């Protein structure tokens, strides 16, 4: 065989292998991707924010002592209902009574000293005035030095009388304080309600609340007529909540019942800053108070609860599954109606050129990416504002298939028995 013939056969073989490779690659490229499809249709949507917290009475009072002493009488127990002004407990008044007696004795002494000072003032005033009259009639009988001494004595007596008067006022104030302290040894209910916490027993020592507030709390009285759940909402969700929003509340103690609530207050500042594993990241929460409109009679403070706060509702609105929404680069989109046009911006711009959209299923089982604008998010569906029409077929799963799907790709709709659960969702 000639050398030229060998080269010719070799070249033909190489070309054949190349052709087979191209054909094989095209076959692989055109292999349909198995997906789930769904028609765009209208449905009712409810957007909500879910957060957990604890049940608390709207009004409660921590009762603490204003004096330090031993509790000699305790007239209530935890769980009792009390009325405003009702006697609760007595702190030993012996020490405070002794202080009051000393103050009253000091007051009596001050008043006696004040009377003596007034008498001295009156005497010195008379001596001085008498000397002034004598000097006017007979200047040689009273010298200037004697008159000056008498005037000085009068001024000193006047100052002493003034000081004695202030001493009496001070003693009166001391007696008033001692009497007030004595009344504080008797503690009465500041409001009508239920004793939900009793921290002391008869014989224990009560300490002043200004020294240690937590340790000084003797008992807690709660108004059981109005209950609230205080939940912590992440900063990304709190902006969607408004005062007056309705809520569904589930209390762990009543697992088979759902209660109705209403948002009554949203804090203006964060309640905690919890550092995460990354020192630069922080989880910021805001406290939202939700009033229970129909609390059960057996509700107790500190019950764990979960509130589902409804932030928006849509009736018979066009919607798509949350899993169907994906993100693609703007520059990779084809021209025409499927492309993002000027004046129609995506709901969220993930990057400078990234837009949100869905894959539309064509008549030839090929898909094309179309940008859409979505509104509120329900539990499993997004509201569609722009970009789709009712009845159009879109790719609705799986998450892995949608993530890897490309514009123009061939698809194959999975049969009911072949459908697999989604491996994730876009929230």
C-alpha positions in Angstrom: 0.0 0.0 0.0 1.3 3.4 -1.0 2.1 6.1 1.5 -0.5 8.4 0.0 -3.2 5.8 0.4 -2.3 5.2 4.0 -2.6 8.9 4.8 -5.9 9.1 3.0 -7.4 6.2 5.0 -6.0 7.7 8.3 -7.6 11.1 7.5 -10.9 9.5 6.8 -10.8 7.6 10.1 -10.1 10.9 12.0 -12.9 12.7 10.3 -15.3 9.8 11.1 -14.3 9.8 14.7 -14.8 13.6 14.9 -18.2 13.3 13.3 -19.3 10.6 15.7 -18.1 12.8 18.6 -20.1 15.8 17.4 -23.2 13.7 16.9 -22.7 12.1 20.4 -22.3 15.6 22.0 -25.4 16.9 20.2 -27.4 13.9 21.5 -26.2 14.6 25.0 -27.1 18.2 24.7 -30.5 17.5 23.4 -31.3 14.9 26.0 -34.5 16.1 27.6 -34.4 17.3 31.3 -37.0 15.7 33.5 -39.0 18.4 35.2 -42.4 19.0 36.7 -44.7 21.5 35.0 -47.6 23.5 36.2 -50.1 26.0 34.6 -50.1 29.6 35.9 -53.4 30.1 37.7 -55.1 32.3 40.3 -55.4 31.5 44.0 -55.8 33.1 47.3 -52.6 34.1 49.1 -51.8 35.0 52.7 -48.4 36.5 53.5 -47.3 36.1 57.2 -44.4 36.4 59.6 -44.0 33.7 62.2 -42.2 34.2 65.5 -42.1 32.7 69.0 -42.4 34.2 72.4 -44.1 33.9 75.8 -47.5 34.8 77.1 -47.6 37.7 79.5 -50.3 39.7 81.2 -50.4 43.2 79.7 -50.3 44.7 83.2 -48.3 43.3 86.1 -46.6 44.8 89.1 -43.5 43.5 90.9 -44.0 44.4 94.6 -40.8 45.2 96.6 -40.0 46.6 100.0 -38.9 50.1 100.7 -37.5 49.2 104.1 -35.3 46.3 105.2 -36.7 44.0 107.9 -37.9 40.5 108.7 -41.4 39.5 107.4 -43.5 38.8 110.5 -46.8 38.2 108.8 -47.7 36.9 105.3 -51.4 37.0 104.5 -51.5 35.7 100.9 -50.2 32.7 98.9 -49.4 32.3 95.2 -52.5 32.1 93.1 -54.7 34.2 95.3 -56.9 36.9 93.8 -56.4 40.3 95.6 -58.0 43.7 95.4 -56.3 47.1 95.4 -55.5 48.1 98.9 -55.7 44.6 100.4 -53.2 43.7 103.1 -50.4 41.5 101.8 -47.6 41.2 104.4 -46.1 42.9 107.4 -42.4 43.7 107.9 -41.1 43.9 111.5 -41.8 47.5 112.5 -39.7 47.4 115.7 -36.6 49.1 114.4 -38.6 51.7 112.4 -40.7 52.4 115.5 -37.6 53.1 117.5 -36.4 55.5 114.8 -39.7 57.3 115.0 -39.5 57.6 118.8 -36.0 59.1 118.5 -37.2 61.5 115.9 -40.1 62.6 118.0 -37.8 63.1 121.0 -35.4 65.1 119.0 -38.4 67.2 117.8 -39.4 67.9 121.4 -35.9 68.9 122.3 -35.6 71.2 119.3 -38.9 72.9 120.2 -37.6 73.5 123.7 -34.3 74.9 122.5 -36.3 77.1 120.1 -38.4 78.5 122.9 -35.3 79.2 125.0 -33.7 80.9 122.0 -36.7 83.1 121.5 -36.6 84.1 125.2 -33.0 85.0 125.0 -33.6 87.0 121.9 -36.4 88.9 123.6 -34.3 89.7 126.7 -31.3 90.9 124.6 -33.6 93.0 122.5 -35.0 94.7 125.6 -31.6 95.3 127.1 -30.3 96.9 123.9 -33.4 99.1 123.5 -33.3 100.2 127.1 -29.6 101.2 126.8 -30.4 103.2 123.6 -33.1 105.2 125.5 -30.9 105.9 128.5 -28.1 107.1 126.2 -30.4 109.5 124.5 -31.3 111.0 127.8 -27.9 110.8 129.5 -25.1 110.0 127.1 -22.6 109.9 130.0 -24.4 106.9 131.6 -23.9 104.4 128.7 -20.6 104.3 126.9 -20.3 103.5 123.2 -18.5 100.2 124.1 -21.4 99.0 126.3 -24.0 99.9 123.7 -22.0 98.0 121.0 -21.7 94.9 123.2 -25.5 95.0 123.9 -26.2 95.2 120.1 -23.8 92.3 119.4 -25.6 90.2 122.1 -28.9 91.0 120.5 -27.7 90.0 117.0 -26.3 86.8 118.3 -29.5 85.9 120.1 -31.4 86.7 116.9 -29.2 84.3 114.9 -29.6 81.6 117.6 -33.4 81.9 117.5 -33.3 81.6 113.7 -31.1 78.4 113.9 -33.4 76.9 116.5 -36.4 77.5 114.3 -34.6 75.6 111.4 -33.7 72.8 113.8 -37.4 72.4 114.6 -38.2 72.2 110.9 -35.5 69.6 110.4 -36.9 67.5 113.3 -40.4 67.7 111.9 -39.1 66.4 108.6 -37.3 63.5 110.4 -40.5 62.6 112.2 -42.4 62.7 108.9 -39.8 60.4 107.3 -39.9 58.0 110.2 -43.7 57.8 110.1 -43.6 57.2 106.4 -41.1 54.4 106.9 -43.3 52.9 109.5 -46.3 52.8 107.0 -44.0 51.1 104.5 -43.6 48.1 106.8 -47.2 47.3 106.0 -47.5 46.3 102.3 -50.8 46.4 100.5 -51.8 45.4 97.0 -51.2 48.3 94.5 -53.7 46.8 92.0 -56.4 44.3 91.6 -55.2 41.0 90.2 -53.8 37.6 90.8 -50.6 36.8 92.7 -48.7 35.0 89.9 -45.3 34.8 91.8 -44.5 34.7 95.5 -40.8 34.9 96.2 -40.8 35.1 100.1 -42.0 33.2 103.1 -42.9 34.4 106.6 -39.7 34.8 108.6 -37.5 35.8 105.7 -35.8 39.2 105.4 -37.0 41.7 102.9 -34.4 44.1 101.5 -34.9 47.5 100.0 -35.7 47.5 96.3 -33.0 50.1 95.5 -30.3 47.7 96.6 -31.1 44.7 94.4 -34.3 44.9 92.3 -34.4 41.2 91.5 -33.7 40.0 95.0 -36.0 42.7 96.5 -39.1 41.6 94.5 -41.4 40.0 97.1 -44.3 39.0 94.8 -45.9 39.8 91.5 -49.5 40.8 90.9 -50.9 40.3 87.4 -54.1 41.5 85.7 -55.3 38.3 84.1 -58.0 40.0 82.0 -55.7 40.9 79.1 -52.9 38.7 77.8 -50.2 39.4 75.2 -47.5 37.4 73.6 -44.2 39.1 73.2 -42.4 37.7 70.1 -39.0 38.6 68.7 -39.1 39.3 64.9 -36.0 39.5 62.7 -35.1 42.9 61.2 -35.8 41.6 57.7 -39.5 40.9 58.6 -40.4 43.6 61.1 -40.8 46.2 58.4 -43.7 44.2 56.9 -45.7 44.3 60.2 -48.0 47.1 61.2 -50.0 47.8 64.4 -53.4 46.3 64.0 -52.3 43.3 61.9 -54.2 40.2 62.8 -52.4 37.1 64.0 -53.1 33.4 64.7 -51.5 32.2 68.0 -50.7 28.7 69.0 -50.0 28.1 72.7 -47.9 25.0 73.5 -50.1 24.3 76.5 -53.2 24.0 74.2 -51.8 22.3 71.1 -55.2 21.5 69.5 -56.5 25.1 69.6 -55.6 28.2 67.6 -56.3 31.7 69.1 -56.8 35.0 67.5 -54.6 38.0 68.2 -53.9 41.5 67.1 -50.6 43.5 66.9 -50.7 46.3 69.5 -47.1 47.5 69.6 -43.8 47.3 67.7 -40.6 48.3 69.5 -38.6 51.1 68.0 -35.3 49.7 68.9 -33.8 46.2 68.8 -34.1 44.1 71.9 -30.9 42.0 71.5 -27.7 41.8 69.5 -26.5 38.2 69.4 -23.2 37.7 67.8 -23.0 34.7 65.5 -20.1 32.5 64.7 -18.8 35.2 62.4 -17.8 38.0 64.7 -18.9 40.5 62.0 -22.5 39.2 61.8 -25.2 40.0 64.3 -28.7 38.8 64.6 -31.0 41.8 65.4 -34.5 41.2 66.6 -37.4 43.6 67.5 -40.1 42.9 70.0 -43.7 42.8 68.8 -46.6 42.6 71.2 -49.6 40.7 70.1 -52.8 40.9 72.2 -54.8 37.7 72.6 -58.5 38.4 71.8 -59.9 35.1 73.1 -57.4 33.8 75.7 -58.4 30.5 77.5 -59.3 30.8 81.2 -56.4 28.5 82.1 -53.8 30.7 80.6 -50.8 31.4 82.8 -47.9 33.8 82.5 -44.8 32.5 80.6 -46.6 30.0 78.5 -44.7 29.4 75.2 -46.5 30.6 72.1 -46.0 31.0 68.4 -47.7 33.9 66.6 -48.4 33.9 62.9 -48.8 37.5 62.0 -50.7 38.1 58.8 -49.1 41.0 56.9 -51.0 40.9 53.5 -53.8 39.0 51.7 -54.6 38.6 48.1 -57.8 37.1 46.7 -57.9 35.3 43.3 -54.5 36.6 42.3 -52.2 35.1 39.7 -49.5 33.1 41.3 -46.6 30.7 40.8 -44.9 28.2 43.1 -42.0 29.6 45.1 -39.8 26.9 43.9 -40.4 28.0 40.3 -38.8 31.4 40.7 -35.1 31.4 39.9 -32.4 33.9 39.0 -30.4 34.3 35.7 -28.0 36.9 34.3 -29.6 39.6 32.3 -27.1 39.5 29.5 -27.8 35.8 28.8 -31.5 36.4 28.1 -32.7 36.3 24.5 -34.2 39.4 22.8 -37.9 40.0 22.2 -40.7 39.8 24.8 -38.8 37.5 27.0 -36.1 40.0 27.7 -36.2 42.6 30.4 -37.4 45.8 28.9 -36.7 49.3 30.0 -39.2 50.4 32.7 -39.9 46.9 33.8 -37.5 46.2 36.7 -37.3 42.9 38.5 -38.5 42.7 42.0 -35.1 41.8 43.4 -31.8 42.5 41.8 -29.5 39.9 43.2 -26.5 41.3 41.2 -25.9 44.1 38.8 -27.1 41.9 35.9 -29.3 39.3 37.7 -33.0 39.2 37.4 -35.8 36.9 38.7 -37.9 34.9 36.4 -39.4 31.5 35.4 -38.9 29.0 32.6 -41.8 29.0 30.2 -42.6 25.7 28.4 -43.0 26.0 24.7 -45.0 23.9 22.2 -41.9 22.0 21.2 -41.1 21.1 24.8 -38.3 23.6 24.9 -38.1 26.2 27.7 -37.3 29.9 27.6 -36.5 32.1 30.6 -38.8 35.0 31.2 -38.4 37.8 33.7 -41.3 38.3 36.1 -42.2 40.7 38.8 -43.6 39.1 42.0 -45.4 40.5 45.0 -46.2 39.0 48.3 -45.1 35.5 49.2 -47.6 33.0 50.6 -46.7 29.7 52.2 -45.8 28.1 48.9 -46.6 30.6 46.2 -45.6 34.0 45.0 -48.0 36.6 43.7 -47.3 37.5 40.1 -47.5 41.2 39.2 -46.0 41.3 35.7 -44.6 38.9 33.1 -47.1 36.0 33.0 -50.6 35.2 31.9 -53.1 32.7 33.3 -52.9 29.4 31.6 -49.2 29.6 30.6 -47.2 26.5 31.5 -44.0 26.9 33.6 -41.4 24.6 35.0 -42.3 24.1 38.7 -39.7 21.6 39.8 -37.5 20.1 40.9 -35.3 22.7 42.5 -32.1 21.0 41.2 -33.5 20.9 37.7 -34.6 24.6 37.7 -31.2 25.6 39.0 -29.3 23.9 36.2 -31.9 24.6 33.4 -30.7 26.7 30.5 -32.6 28.8 28.0 -33.7 26.6 25.0 -33.2 23.3 26.8 -35.4 20.3 26.0 -37.6 19.0 28.8 -39.6 15.9 29.6 -42.6 16.2 32.0 -42.4 13.6 34.7 -45.3 11.3 35.0 -47.2 11.3 38.3 -45.5 8.2 39.6 -42.1 9.6 38.5 -42.4 12.9 40.3 -39.9 13.4 43.0 -40.2 15.8 46.0 -38.4 19.1 45.6 -35.0 19.1 47.2 -35.3 22.7 48.3 -37.1 26.0 47.7 -36.4 29.6 47.2 -37.7 31.7 50.1 
